[in-house]
């Protein structure tokens, strides 16, 4: 239950929660796409400092990249951007919550992709845990936008639901691609994770930077002007990514992403303790299911 990937994943979820909270403060000065971009752009220098530190100060030897590594790193970077773009696109629909709820199927889709690409085994215990957590996540997504559960079930073939499923598929492919890239280096999990992270972040920063410059002129300048808050977002994002990449080198990507749903519990506790928001019965059931799924996963994985 207390294997190394567990605390690493929990820490990654915590840093991701911090990063997401900070990004909300940027929405007043940046567009949605630009606010998303800062997580990649400002994470690059911190990731490079981290990898130089591992090599120079600790003495860890960096592995030589190979074609399989580069291919999976590029695939992961592109599919993560696609997933993020689809998620942003969902907000343009009036019933966007339907799509965002279905985007949470990432864990199930990551399990399927992991089996096909890496032959990662999924036994009945972890699969049950993933499904239970998934139901809880969907309940939380629905209750936050006052959408009835029956509406989610009856809109499966609607455009927003299909986009949400595609979004989940993109994130699932990205997670498995990162694990495949890490494993292809054949080095220790710490070095493999940071090498993959650096390559992916550089590719994403360059690719999204070029697109943002043409699609939304002036936003790159705004991104640079927001360096104080954006820099902290980049640091928190880098710390979260280091955690995700490291955990996915040690463990099946589907297991890591399922345990990562603990981020929702952090958000729930924050709203309960700091903002003293009232808890709806459906929301409480959702949290209980997420916790139950995580406990089953830790006990049976």
Secondary structure, 3 states (H helix, E strand, C coil): CCCHHHHHHHHHHHHHHHHHHHHHHHCCCCCHHHHHHHHHHCHHHHHHHHHHHHHHHHCCCCCCCCHHHHHHHHHHHHHHHHHHHHHHHHCCCCCHHHHHHHHCCHHHHHHHHHHHHHCCCCCHHHHHHHHHHHHHHHHHHHHCCCCCHHHHHHCCCCHHHHHHHHHHHHHHHHHHHHHHHHHHHCCCHHHHHHHHHHHHHHHHHHHHHHHHHHHCCCHHHHHHHCHHHHHHHHHHHHHHHHHHHHHHHHCCHHHHHHHCCHHHHHHHHHHHHCCCCCCCHHHHHHHHHHHHHHHHHHHHC
